[in-house]
């Protein structure tokens, strides 16, 4: 006998369908076996599928886990934003702030007008030696190379970021969690793209967790705590950014695209 599971697909960091980053959200009463959740994520074939269950105790409202088509990850922004959208708009959550227990500690999603805002840990990157072959892999020599959990290459301008056609096998072999490329923006504070072939994602359309690294870097470089960013993938996503001590606020719109039932 199959087990029906509700599923929602939300375009995160998008004002309308077909933009931003699509994520699947599966509310559960209890965790499914890990291999079943991984299989569901692989079947969905989206950058992330989030699974959420009610939390026990008073320190959080829900627990959340995230799976790419290939692996479970420690932190995901757009699927958390999508989960907030589902719980607020489809599952009747009352209140202005949702608290999620996760592998990366307590995370929050709040409403601010018509946007949802993530409260995530800041992950300031540190300068690192240029890896051998990075210029050849990107087709351009970065101005800087830095590392947090994610690697980050800073380029000269937005045009250079848009032009990158990376060697994905090279990026997959880098230590750490993929590669961000970034530069100052032409009509926003900064732009970025993010590649994670090691996780089964050649290029992620809009990456909340990458902004945990980007926000502290650009806040220091631009000497401002509130910024507007754009991830310039093919789908494009606008992200409001704020550095607040050792936390970052990552805001954006979310659009429900699909709701239904899966059977496993």
Secondary structure, 3 states (H helix, E strand, C coil): CCCEEEEEEEEECCCCCCCCEEEEEEEECCCCCHHHHHHHHHHHCCCEEEEEEECCCCCCCEEEEEECCCCEECCCCHHHHHHHHHHHHCCCCCCCEEEEEECCEEEEEEEECCEEEEEEECCCCEECCCCCCHHHHHCCCCCEEEECCCEEEECCCHHHHHHCCCCHHHHHHCCCCCEEEEEECCCCCEEEEEEEHHHCEEEECCCCCHHHHHHHHHHHHHCCCEEEEEECCCCCEEEEEEEECCEEEEEECEEEEEEEEEEC
